[in-house]
Amino acid sequence: MATAASATAPPVSLGLRANWKQCSLLVAINAFVGAMVGLERSILPLLAEREFGVTSAAATASFVGSFGAAKALANLSAGALSERFSRRSILIAGWLAAIPVPLIIIAAPSWGWVVFANLFLGVNQGLAWSMTVNMKIDLVGPRRRGLALGLNEAAGYLAVAAAAFASGIVAERYGLRPEPFYLGIAVAAVGLALSVLFVKDTALHVASEATRHVSQATITLRQAFAEATWRRPHLVGVSQAGFVNNLNDALAWAIFPLFFASRGASLGEIAALAAAYPLLWGSCQLGTGWMSDVLGRRPLIVAGMFLQAGAIAVVGVSSALPGWWIGLVLLGVGTAMVYPVLLAAIGDAVAPLERATVLGVYRFWRDGGALAGAVVAGVLADVFSFTLAILTVAVLTALSGLLAAFLIKGKEDSP
């Protein structure tokens, strides 16, 4: 589709400077995408316990599981759908999926409805966030890919932090429902309006970069799944690191608030802690994406996974605010070292016409980690303790760092 369109349209320029208006717009839109999920991070586990009487950690974490499963499947299909319809149309579809989320949570008569609402949130995040990533990569070309993705992910996770803190403060003052979720209605409306009115498709930019690449072949979803899951060691290394990274995020989202509350933390303290991790994650990505353009992808990925492992262990062995703050700050920095760099490592390794589909497979595995984290951490917390669940995830993260060191190639080795 992109190639046919380029035959009759004027040529386009690749690069961050040449496309700064659309890049800035996509950064802003991704901030709204992040805010949608941030609204839940400090209050939903407490909503399960205090309004619906859910006492099981695994049952509480089920909202992350439904979110992760829906987002993983949306990611898997997003690339192929964007090749068939357009990046812009899939972005808009993602925002349409966001509209029901706050409405369902506000009206939910039982916890099951909240879990159901998170299926829509997963679709929103999978489609909308995927398209901001793909369109940003399309626009900037290969030279500033890490920087562009750092900006994109920073905006998203700074918004996660801001929304997590804001919703927690609103909940502390007015209650867990419905007031915090009025923010969600506004965020979804603005994100949809910006996407419909101002976003331009990037098909011509994909076609332009493809003409400069040795391979101009497309790839099927089946082929891409095999490449990123078992066939190409570099892509396998990236996929497994993404999987474990989001397993960690599920732990932080679903289990940490319950852990902190069990140790006597107030709702305001939990809101601040819930915001600290994505705040560091978001802000540090402004530098880590650029650093990976200069230093290479592998050093940041490997070091980031080990730092995450240590940070999670610090949270798990601490019983009061100082230790939790240290652990969450380190976790945010470690995640920032990994998150945009994994995306750039995929972009380095695949041809332009294959990019959206392969990125979709990577993001499927990455967000499948949220489902795994919800199940593993929730069950371990129920059967044993919060501490054992947290330390188990720390060990898995360290093992993932070792795998990344052996499997992921340096940027200089990529085509």
C-alpha positions as CSV (number, residue, x, y, z in Angstrom):
1,M,0.0,0.0,0.0
2,A,2.8,2.4,0.9
3,T,4.7,1.7,-2.3
4,A,1.6,2.3,-4.5
5,A,0.9,5.6,-2.7
6,S,4.4,6.8,-3.2
7,A,4.2,6.5,-7.0
8,T,1.8,9.5,-7.3
9,A,2.7,11.5,-4.2
10,P,5.6,14.0,-3.7
11,P,8.7,12.7,-2.1
12,V,9.1,13.0,1.7
13,S,12.1,13.6,4.0
14,L,13.1,11.3,6.8
15,G,14.4,12.7,10.1
16,L,13.4,14.2,13.4
17,R,14.0,17.8,12.3
18,A,12.2,17.4,9.0
19,N,9.1,15.9,10.7
20,W,9.2,17.7,14.0
21,K,5.6,18.8,13.9
22,Q,4.1,15.3,13.5
23,C,6.7,13.9,15.9
24,S,5.7,16.4,18.5
25,L,2.1,15.7,18.0
26,L,2.7,11.9,18.4
27,V,4.6,12.6,21.5
28,A,1.7,14.5,22.9
29,I,-0.8,11.8,21.9
30,N,1.3,9.2,23.6
31,A,1.2,11.2,26.8
32,F,-2.6,10.8,26.7
33,V,-2.2,7.1,26.0
34,G,0.0,6.8,29.1
35,A,-2.4,8.8,31.2
36,M,-5.2,6.3,30.5
37,V,-3.3,3.5,32.1
38,G,-1.7,5.7,34.8
39,L,-5.1,6.5,36.3
40,E,-5.3,2.9,37.5
41,R,-1.8,2.4,38.9
42,S,-2.3,3.7,42.5
43,I,-5.9,3.0,43.2
44,L,-7.2,-0.1,41.4
45,P,-5.7,-2.8,43.7
46,L,-7.1,-0.8,46.7
47,L,-10.5,-0.5,44.9
48,A,-10.6,-4.3,44.6
49,E,-9.9,-4.7,48.4
50,R,-11.9,-1.9,49.8
51,E,-15.0,-1.6,47.6
52,F,-15.4,-5.1,46.3
53,G,-14.0,-7.1,49.2
54,V,-11.4,-9.0,47.1
55,T,-8.9,-10.5,49.5
56,S,-6.8,-12.7,47.2
57,A,-3.8,-11.1,45.6
58,A,-4.2,-13.3,42.5
59,A,-7.8,-12.2,42.1
60,T,-6.8,-8.6,42.6
61,A,-4.0,-8.9,40.0
62,S,-6.5,-10.4,37.5
63,F,-7.2,-6.9,36.2
64,V,-3.5,-6.7,35.1
65,G,-3.9,-10.1,33.5
66,S,-6.9,-9.2,31.4
67,F,-5.1,-5.9,30.4
68,G,-1.9,-7.8,29.5
69,A,-3.7,-10.5,27.5
70,A,-5.7,-7.9,25.5
71,K,-2.8,-5.7,24.9
72,A,-0.5,-8.5,23.8
73,L,-3.1,-9.7,21.3
74,A,-3.7,-6.1,20.1
75,N,0.0,-5.6,19.7
76,L,0.3,-8.9,17.7
77,S,-2.3,-7.8,15.2
78,A,-1.6,-4.0,15.2
79,G,1.4,-4.2,12.8
80,A,-0.4,-6.4,10.2
81,L,-3.6,-4.3,10.5
82,S,-1.7,-1.1,10.0
83,E,-0.1,-2.5,6.8
84,R,-3.6,-3.3,5.6
85,F,-5.5,-0.2,6.6
86,S,-3.0,2.5,7.7
87,R,-1.2,3.5,10.9
88,R,-3.5,6.4,11.4
89,S,-6.7,4.4,11.3
90,I,-5.4,1.9,13.8
91,L,-4.4,4.8,16.1
92,I,-8.0,6.1,15.9
93,A,-9.4,2.6,16.6
94,G,-7.2,2.4,19.7
95,W,-8.7,5.6,21.0
96,L,-12.3,4.4,20.3
97,A,-11.5,1.3,22.5
98,A,-10.5,3.7,25.4
99,I,-13.9,5.4,25.6
100,P,-15.8,2.6,27.5
101,V,-13.0,2.0,30.2
102,P,-13.8,4.8,32.7
103,L,-17.5,4.5,32.2
104,I,-17.5,0.7,33.0
105,I,-15.3,1.2,36.1
106,I,-17.5,4.0,37.4
107,A,-20.7,1.9,37.0
108,A,-19.2,-1.6,37.8
109,P,-21.4,-3.6,40.2
110,S,-18.7,-6.2,40.8
111,W,-14.9,-6.7,40.4
112,G,-15.5,-8.8,37.3
113,W,-16.7,-5.7,35.5
114,V,-13.4,-3.9,36.3
115,V,-11.5,-6.8,35.0
116,F,-13.6,-6.7,31.8
117,A,-13.0,-2.9,31.4
118,N,-9.3,-3.6,31.4
119,L,-9.7,-5.7,28.2
120,F,-10.7,-2.5,26.5
121,L,-7.8,-0.7,28.1
122,G,-5.4,-3.3,26.8
123,V,-6.8,-2.9,23.3
124,N,-6.4,0.9,23.6
125,Q,-2.8,0.6,24.8
126,G,-1.9,-2.1,22.3
127,L,-3.2,-0.3,19.2
128,A,-2.6,3.4,20.1
129,W,0.8,3.1,21.8
130,S,2.0,0.7,19.0
131,M,1.0,3.2,16.3
132,T,2.8,6.1,18.0
133,V,5.9,3.9,18.1
134,N,5.7,2.8,14.5
135,M,4.8,6.2,13.1
136,K,7.7,7.8,15.0
137,I,10.1,5.2,13.6
138,D,8.7,5.8,10.1
139,L,9.2,9.5,10.4
140,V,12.7,9.7,11.8
141,G,14.6,7.0,9.8
142,P,17.5,5.1,11.2
143,R,19.9,7.9,12.5
144,R,17.9,9.2,15.5
145,R,15.7,6.2,16.1
146,G,16.8,5.8,19.8
147,L,16.3,9.5,20.5
148,A,12.8,9.6,18.9
149,L,11.7,6.5,20.8
150,G,13.1,7.9,24.0
151,L,11.0,11.0,23.6
152,N,7.9,8.9,22.8
153,E,8.3,6.6,25.7
154,A,9.3,9.4,28.1
155,A,6.1,11.3,27.3
156,G,4.0,8.1,27.8
157,Y,5.5,7.2,31.2
158,L,5.8,10.7,32.6
159,A,2.0,10.9,31.9
160,V,1.6,7.5,33.6
161,A,3.3,9.0,36.7
162,A,1.3,12.2,36.7
163,A,-2.0,10.4,36.3
164,A,-1.1,7.8,39.0
165,F,-0.3,10.6,41.4
166,A,-3.3,12.7,40.4
167,S,-5.8,9.8,40.7
168,G,-4.4,8.8,44.1
169,I,-4.8,12.4,45.4
170,V,-8.3,12.7,44.1
171,A,-9.2,9.3,45.6
172,E,-7.8,10.2,49.0
173,R,-9.9,13.4,49.0
174,Y,-13.1,12.2,47.3
175,G,-13.0,8.4,47.3
176,L,-11.9,5.6,45.0
177,R,-14.9,6.0,42.7
178,P,-16.2,7.7,40.6
179,E,-14.2,11.0,40.8
180,P,-10.7,9.7,39.7
181,F,-12.2,8.2,36.6
182,Y,-13.7,11.4,35.4
183,L,-10.2,12.2,34.4
184,G,-10.2,9.1,32.2
185,I,-13.3,10.4,30.2
186,A,-11.5,13.7,29.5
187,V,-8.2,12.0,28.5
188,A,-9.9,9.6,26.1
189,A,-11.9,12.4,24.5
190,V,-8.8,14.6,23.9
191,G,-6.7,11.7,22.6
192,L,-9.3,10.7,20.1
193,A,-9.8,14.3,18.9
194,L,-6.1,14.9,18.4
195,S,-5.8,11.7,16.4
196,V,-8.8,12.3,14.2
197,L,-8.1,16.0,13.5
198,F,-4.3,16.3,13.2
199,V,-2.4,13.1,12.7
200,K,-1.2,12.3,9.2
201,D,-0.4,8.8,8.0
202,T,3.2,7.8,7.5
203,A,2.9,5.3,4.6
204,L,5.0,7.5,2.3
205,H,7.8,7.6,4.8
206,V,7.9,3.8,5.0
207,A,8.1,3.6,1.2
208,S,10.8,6.2,1.1
209,E,13.0,4.3,3.6
210,A,12.3,1.0,1.9
211,T,13.8,2.2,-1.4
212,R,17.1,2.7,0.5
213,H,17.1,-0.7,2.1
214,V,18.7,-3.9,0.6
215,S,15.5,-5.9,1.3
216,Q,12.1,-4.6,0.3
217,A,10.2,-7.8,1.0
218,T,7.3,-7.9,3.3
219,I,6.8,-10.5,6.0
220,T,3.8,-12.4,7.1
221,L,2.7,-12.5,10.7
222,R,3.5,-16.2,10.9
223,Q,7.0,-15.6,9.6
224,A,7.5,-12.6,11.9
225,F,6.3,-14.7,14.9
226,A,8.9,-17.4,14.2
227,E,11.7,-14.9,13.6
228,A,11.1,-13.1,16.9
229,T,10.2,-16.1,19.0
230,W,12.8,-18.8,18.2
231,R,14.5,-18.4,14.8
232,R,16.7,-15.3,15.2
233,P,18.7,-15.1,18.4
234,H,18.9,-11.3,18.5
235,L,15.2,-10.9,18.2
236,V,14.6,-13.7,20.7
237,G,16.9,-12.0,23.2
238,V,15.0,-8.7,22.7
239,S,11.6,-10.5,23.1
240,Q,12.5,-12.3,26.3
241,A,13.9,-9.1,27.9
242,G,10.7,-7.3,27.0
243,F,8.6,-10.1,28.5
244,V,10.4,-10.0,31.8
245,N,10.4,-6.2,31.8
246,N,6.7,-6.1,31.7
247,L,6.5,-9.0,34.2
248,N,8.2,-6.6,36.5
249,D,5.7,-3.9,35.7
250,A,2.8,-6.1,36.6
251,L,4.4,-6.7,39.9
252,A,4.8,-3.0,40.5
253,W,1.3,-2.3,39.3
254,A,-0.7,-5.0,41.1
255,I,1.4,-6.2,44.0
256,F,3.4,-3.3,45.2
257,P,0.4,-1.2,46.3
258,L,-1.0,-4.2,48.3
259,F,2.4,-4.8,49.8
260,F,2.8,-1.2,50.8
261,A,-0.7,-1.1,52.3
262,S,0.0,-4.3,54.3
263,R,3.0,-2.5,55.9
264,G,0.8,0.4,56.9
265,A,1.4,2.9,54.0
266,S,-1.4,5.5,53.5
267,L,-3.2,6.0,50.2
268,G,-1.3,9.3,49.7
269,E,2.0,7.5,50.3
270,I,1.0,4.7,47.9
271,A,0.1,7.2,45.3
272,A,3.5,8.9,45.6
273,L,5.3,5.6,45.4
274,A,3.2,4.5,42.4
275,A,4.1,7.7,40.6
276,A,7.8,7.6,41.4
277,Y,8.7,4.5,39.4
278,P,7.1,5.6,36.1
279,L,8.3,9.2,36.7
280,L,12.0,8.1,36.7
281,W,11.2,5.6,33.9
282,G,9.7,8.3,31.8
283,S,12.2,11.1,32.4
284,C,15.3,9.0,32.1
285,Q,14.3,7.7,28.7
286,L,15.0,11.2,27.4
287,G,18.6,10.3,27.8
288,T,18.8,6.5,27.5
289,G,17.3,6.4,24.0
290,W,20.0,8.9,22.8
291,M,22.7,7.0,24.7
292,S,21.8,3.8,22.9
293,D,22.4,5.7,19.5
294,V,25.9,6.5,20.7
295,L,26.9,3.5,22.9
296,G,24.9,0.7,21.3
297,R,21.8,-1.1,22.4
298,R,23.2,-4.2,24.2
299,P,25.1,-2.4,27.0
300,L,22.0,-0.5,28.1
301,I,19.7,-3.4,27.9
302,V,21.9,-5.8,29.9
303,A,22.8,-3.2,32.6
304,G,19.2,-2.1,32.8
305,M,17.9,-5.7,33.4
306,F,20.4,-6.2,36.2
307,L,19.6,-2.9,37.8
308,Q,15.9,-3.8,37.7
309,A,16.7,-7.1,39.5
310,G,18.6,-5.3,42.2
311,A,15.9,-2.7,42.6
312,I,13.1,-5.2,43.0
313,A,15.1,-7.1,45.6
314,V,15.6,-3.8,47.6
315,V,11.8,-3.3,47.6
316,G,11.2,-6.9,48.7
317,V,13.5,-6.8,51.7
318,S,12.5,-3.4,52.9
319,S,9.7,-2.8,55.3
320,A,9.4,1.0,55.4
321,L,9.3,4.0,53.1
322,P,13.1,4.8,52.7
323,G,13.8,1.3,51.3
324,W,10.8,1.4,49.0
325,W,11.8,4.8,47.7
326,I,15.3,3.7,46.9
327,G,14.1,0.5,45.2
328,L,11.5,2.3,43.1
329,V,13.9,5.0,42.0
330,L,16.4,2.4,40.9
331,L,13.6,0.4,39.2
332,G,12.6,3.5,37.2
333,V,16.1,4.1,36.0
334,G,16.7,0.5,35.1
335,T,13.5,0.3,33.2
336,A,14.4,3.5,31.3
337,M,17.7,1.9,30.3
338,V,15.8,-1.0,28.7
339,Y,12.4,0.1,27.4
340,P,13.0,2.4,24.4
341,V,16.3,0.6,23.6
342,L,14.6,-2.7,23.0
343,L,12.3,-1.1,20.5
344,A,15.2,0.5,18.7
345,A,17.0,-2.8,18.7
346,I,14.1,-4.3,16.7
347,G,14.1,-1.3,14.3
348,D,17.9,-1.8,13.7
349,A,17.5,-5.5,12.9
350,V,14.6,-5.6,10.4
351,A,13.8,-4.1,7.1
352,P,11.3,-1.2,6.9
353,L,8.5,-3.1,5.3
354,E,8.8,-5.8,8.0
355,R,9.1,-3.4,10.9
356,A,5.5,-3.0,12.0
357,T,4.8,-6.7,11.9
358,V,8.0,-7.8,13.8
359,L,7.5,-5.0,16.3
360,G,3.9,-6.3,16.9
361,V,5.3,-9.8,17.7
362,Y,7.9,-8.2,20.1
363,R,5.2,-6.2,21.8
364,F,3.0,-9.3,22.0
365,W,5.7,-11.1,24.0
366,R,6.5,-8.0,26.0
367,D,2.9,-7.4,27.1
368,G,2.4,-11.1,27.6
369,G,4.8,-10.5,30.5
370,A,2.1,-8.5,32.2
371,L,-0.2,-11.5,32.2
372,A,2.5,-13.8,33.4
373,G,3.5,-11.3,36.1
374,A,-0.1,-11.0,37.4
375,V,-0.4,-14.8,37.6
376,V,3.0,-15.6,39.0
377,A,3.2,-12.8,41.5
378,G,-0.4,-13.1,42.6
379,V,-0.3,-16.8,43.2
380,L,3.1,-16.6,45.0
381,A,1.8,-13.8,47.2
382,D,-1.3,-15.8,48.1
383,V,0.4,-19.1,48.8
384,F,3.6,-17.8,50.4
385,S,4.0,-14.0,50.9
386,F,4.5,-10.7,49.2
387,T,8.2,-10.8,49.9
388,L,8.7,-14.2,48.3
389,A,6.7,-13.1,45.2
390,I,8.8,-10.0,44.9
391,L,12.2,-11.7,45.3
392,T,11.2,-14.5,42.8
393,V,10.6,-11.8,40.2
394,A,14.0,-10.2,41.0
395,V,15.7,-13.6,40.3
396,L,13.9,-14.0,37.0
397,T,14.9,-10.5,36.0
398,A,18.6,-11.2,36.6
399,L,18.4,-14.4,34.6
400,S,16.8,-12.4,31.7
401,G,19.8,-10.0,31.9
402,L,22.1,-13.0,31.4
403,L,20.2,-14.2,28.4
404,A,20.2,-10.7,26.9
405,A,24.0,-10.5,27.2
406,F,24.4,-13.7,25.2
407,L,21.7,-13.3,22.6
408,I,21.4,-9.6,21.7
409,K,23.8,-8.2,19.1
410,G,25.3,-4.8,19.2
411,K,23.9,-2.1,16.9
412,E,27.1,-2.3,14.8
413,D,26.2,-5.9,14.0
414,S,22.7,-5.2,12.7
415,P,21.9,-4.8,9.0
